[in-house]
Amino acid sequence: MTVPYLLAVNQTNYGKPWRLNCVEALAAAFYITGFDEYADRVLEPFDWAQSFYEVNRCVEAALIRLLHVFEEGLMRLVSKAVL
């Protein structure tokens, strides 16, 4: 398993990939392992908590779309090589 591409939304590292503060990292670990309610509790005191979810959901959706485009291109390339 690889570490997901996550963007920080804290004031120090806003928008930087993989530069999460401790709270963001802990919340991400809880969320990734299926403990969403713990992630929510950890982030609750921070006014940027909702932004953390929103920003990273957008990034995740964009990466999934990119992966599908790559797979489609790879499949076309392989099918041409086989013919």
Summary of the structure (lengths in Angstrom):
residues: 83
radius of gyration: 16.8
end to end distance: 34.1
largest distance: 58.9
contacts: 188
relative contact order: 0.12
helix: 64%
strand: 2%
